[in-house]
Amino acid sequence: MPKRILSGTVTSNANAQTVTVSVGRSFTHPVLKKTIRKSKKYRAHDENNAFNVGDSVRIQECAPRSKTKRWEVITS
């Protein structure tokens, strides 16, 4: 099964080797037919602490690295 890849923006890099990435999506409401924007935060593994707040990154699914980390940063 292929691994999912998402694009988002780094919102926090306070922890060692971890970044928090906010991924947004938009969809049409089934009844109101109005475009709705939602976002979700993912904690991703950043081996070299290379990314800062505001950077646009791509993350990919991986095996669990900790209790909350199931993603890793692949590119900026």
C-alpha positions as CSV (number, residue, x, y, z in Angstrom):
1,M,0.0,0.0,0.0
2,P,1.5,3.4,-0.9
3,K,2.3,5.9,1.8
4,R,0.3,9.0,2.0
5,I,2.0,12.3,1.3
6,L,0.6,15.6,2.6
7,S,1.7,19.3,2.2
8,G,1.5,21.8,5.0
9,T,3.2,24.6,7.0
10,V,5.4,24.2,10.0
11,T,3.7,25.7,13.0
12,S,6.1,24.6,15.8
13,N,9.7,23.3,16.1
14,A,10.1,23.6,19.8
15,N,10.9,19.9,20.4
16,A,14.0,18.1,19.4
17,Q,13.8,16.3,16.0
18,T,10.0,17.1,15.8
19,V,8.0,19.6,13.9
20,T,4.3,20.3,14.1
21,V,2.8,20.6,10.6
22,S,-0.6,22.2,9.9
23,V,-2.3,20.6,6.9
24,G,-5.3,22.4,5.4
25,R,-8.0,21.0,3.2
26,S,-11.1,22.4,1.6
27,F,-14.3,20.7,0.6
28,T,-17.9,21.5,-0.4
29,H,-20.5,21.1,2.3
30,P,-23.0,18.4,1.2
31,V,-26.2,20.4,2.1
32,L,-25.1,24.0,2.1
33,K,-22.9,23.7,-1.0
34,K,-20.5,26.1,0.6
35,T,-16.7,25.7,0.5
36,I,-15.4,24.9,4.0
37,R,-11.7,25.0,5.1
38,K,-10.4,22.7,7.8
39,S,-7.0,22.1,9.1
40,K,-5.3,19.4,11.1
41,K,-2.0,19.2,12.9
42,Y,0.5,16.4,12.5
43,R,3.7,15.8,14.4
44,A,6.5,14.8,12.0
45,H,10.0,13.6,12.5
46,D,12.7,16.1,11.5
47,E,16.1,14.3,11.9
48,N,18.4,17.3,11.5
49,N,16.1,20.1,13.0
50,A,16.3,21.7,9.5
51,F,12.9,23.3,9.4
52,N,11.6,26.5,11.1
53,V,8.2,28.0,11.7
54,G,6.5,29.1,8.5
55,D,8.4,26.7,6.2
56,S,6.3,24.8,3.6
57,V,7.0,21.1,3.9
58,R,5.8,17.7,2.6
59,I,5.3,14.9,5.1
60,Q,5.0,11.1,4.5
61,E,3.6,8.3,6.6
62,C,6.1,6.1,8.4
63,A,6.2,3.5,11.2
64,P,5.5,5.0,14.6
65,R,8.5,6.8,16.0
66,S,6.9,7.8,19.3
67,K,3.5,8.0,21.0
68,T,2.4,10.9,18.7
69,K,4.8,10.8,15.7
70,R,3.7,8.7,12.7
71,W,4.9,11.1,9.9
72,E,8.3,12.2,8.6
73,V,9.4,15.2,6.7
74,I,10.6,14.4,3.2
75,T,11.2,17.8,1.5
76,S,10.7,21.5,2.0
